Amino acid sequence: MPDDARKPADLLIAPRWLVPVEPAGQVLENHAVVVSAGRIVAVLPRAEAERQFAPAATLERPGHVLLPGLVNAHVHAAMTLLRGLADDLPLADWLGRHIWPAEHRWAGPEFVRDGTRLALLEMIRGGITCFNDMYYFPDVVADLAVEHQVRAVAGMIVIEQPTPWAATTAEYFSRGLAVHDQYRHHPLVSTAFAPHAPYSVSDPTLQHLRTLADELDVPVHMHVHETRREVEDSLRQHGERPLARLDRLGLLSAGFMAVHMTALEAADIDLVAERRVPVVHCPASNLKLASGLCPVAALAARGVSLALGTDGAASNNQLDLLGEARLAALLAKTVSGDASALPAAQALTMATLGGARALGLAEEIGSIVAGKWADLTCVDLSGPATEPVHDVVSQLVYTAPRDQVSDVWVAGRAVLADGEFTTIDAGEALERARAWPVRLGQA
């Protein structure tokens, strides 16, 4: 094809390996991804891509693997400022005696802005292109996502207690819906209802939330069955397990994201499978708070859609989704007693397409397919920790550290280019974060 007959394109990315995630487990070598107007135009052998397209720029990544951008399906982004504040405590003490009091005093717009910006630095550096946030001031979170060119789902949080974000249930709904209205057509920001947990939200509030979620066609995102104590308290107070209560209230569906899910019996697994509820697994946080172990292999065997989340940096203590994929795969083998449980390709799917499915974004992101947004992550496998490469997907999940992420694109725009941030002033963000320990010490 003559040069003048080639189709124009913005960018051609040429890695050594390409893992599209769809179809599952596929690894392409010497292929290229062509990007225009923020979207993936084609995935072709490199020679064919160069024959068909005339890109404005070509990026060579000869020792790298290109994969879809990672999707952090559950995070409290601003809690980076509470990292290490109250470590080595069980969930009830950690939350009730330390985290909630600190948040009550300090979690205003400035806290959320500084903490979320720090989280964006960490997440971008680790290849995360999309995050599902559950925290106060989702308007601030959404603004930052747009400013720094990261895809976000802003949580319309609901909890039956006054917080710096809202004083009453009615105010939680009105303020959350205002955020939804502001961003309902934005290409980078969407919204989800984020009721905190079954034990912190009443039946009438959950019923109203369900009605609104159906009317607006937005997902619901909630901590569920996080600990055995939560289940035991629900049996005492409501005479039923939390999942059964949520089902009675009409919440369980493909649009309901159940986060943590460590305290499960066979009947619980049957219920989420029947209702097609996606489960968001947060292995590091579950381990650190001694909350329990999610039976991932059993859920997968029933066809339950699985995603990964980091949870907040106050309980993890890092926002490392590659690390979560590794930990998820290892734990699944131990919990099930089966070394073949949750193979690397399945763990990588949880970190990409699984998260996109849970968020209702699978038509737009989560795999390298023509027509989707060019949300992409490139990882250098040429370092001593990742050589030699026998199996690219195994190397990604079991060995690749997040600091080997070299490039990250969201909607075709580089937010990390050869290890350098392009949309955030890292020095300023870090300086602001460093000022918070002194302020928090005054609480």
HELIX and SHEET records of a PDB file:
HELIX    1   1 ASP A    3  ALA A    5  5                                   3    
HELIX    2   2 ARG A   46  GLN A   52  1                                   7    
HELIX    3   3 ALA A   77  LEU A   82  5                                   6    
HELIX    4   4 LEU A   91  ASP A   93  1                                   3    
HELIX    5   5 TRP A   94  ILE A   99  3                                   6    
HELIX    6   6 TRP A  100  TRP A  106  1                                   7    
HELIX    7   7 PRO A  109  ARG A  125  1                                  17    
HELIX    8   8 PRO A  138  HIS A  148  1                                  11    
HELIX    9   9 THR A  169  TYR A  183  1                                  15    
HELIX   10  10 PRO A  198  SER A  200  5                                   3    
HELIX   11  11 ASP A  203  LEU A  216  1                                  14    
HELIX   12  12 ARG A  228  HIS A  238  1                                  11    
HELIX   13  13 PRO A  242  ARG A  248  1                                   7    
HELIX   14  14 ALA A  266  ARG A  275  1                                  10    
HELIX   15  15 PRO A  283  LYS A  288  1                                   6    
HELIX   16  16 VAL A  296  ALA A  301  1                                   6    
HELIX   17  17 LEU A  321  SER A  336  1                                  16    
HELIX   18  18 ALA A  344  THR A  349  1                                   6    
HELIX   19  19 MET A  350  GLY A  354  3                                   5    
HELIX   20  20 GLY A  355  ALA A  358  1                                   4    
HELIX   21  21 PRO A  384  THR A  386  5                                   3    
HELIX   22  22 VAL A  392  TYR A  398  1                                   7    
HELIX   23  23 ARG A  402  GLN A  404  5                                   3    
HELIX   24  24 ALA A  426  ARG A  434  1                                   9    
HELIX   25  25 TRP A  436  LEU A  440  1                                   5    
SHEET    1   A 4 LEU A  28  GLU A  29  0                                        
SHEET    2   A 4 LYS A   7  LEU A  18 -1                                        
SHEET    3   A 4 HIS A  31  SER A  36 -1                                        
SHEET    4   A 4 ARG A  39  PRO A  45 -1                                        
SHEET    1   B 7 LEU A  28  GLU A  29  0                                        
SHEET    2   B 7 LYS A   7  LEU A  18 -1                                        
SHEET    3   B 7 PHE A  53  PRO A  68  1                                        
SHEET    4   B 7 LEU A 376  ASP A 380 -1                                        
SHEET    5   B 7 VAL A 405  VAL A 410 -1                                        
SHEET    6   B 7 ARG A 413  ALA A 417 -1                                        
SHEET    7   B 7 GLU A 420  PHE A 421 -1                                        
SHEET    1   C 4 LEU A  70  VAL A  75  0                                        
SHEET    2   C 4 ILE A 128  ASP A 133  1                                        
SHEET    3   C 4 ARG A 151  VAL A 158  1                                        
SHEET    4   C 4 VAL A 189  PRO A 195  1                                        
SHEET    1   D 4 VAL A 220  VAL A 224  0                                        
SHEET    2   D 4 PHE A 256  HIS A 260  1                                        
SHEET    3   D 4 VAL A 279  HIS A 281  1                                        
SHEET    4   D 4 LEU A 306  LEU A 308  1                                        
END                                                                             
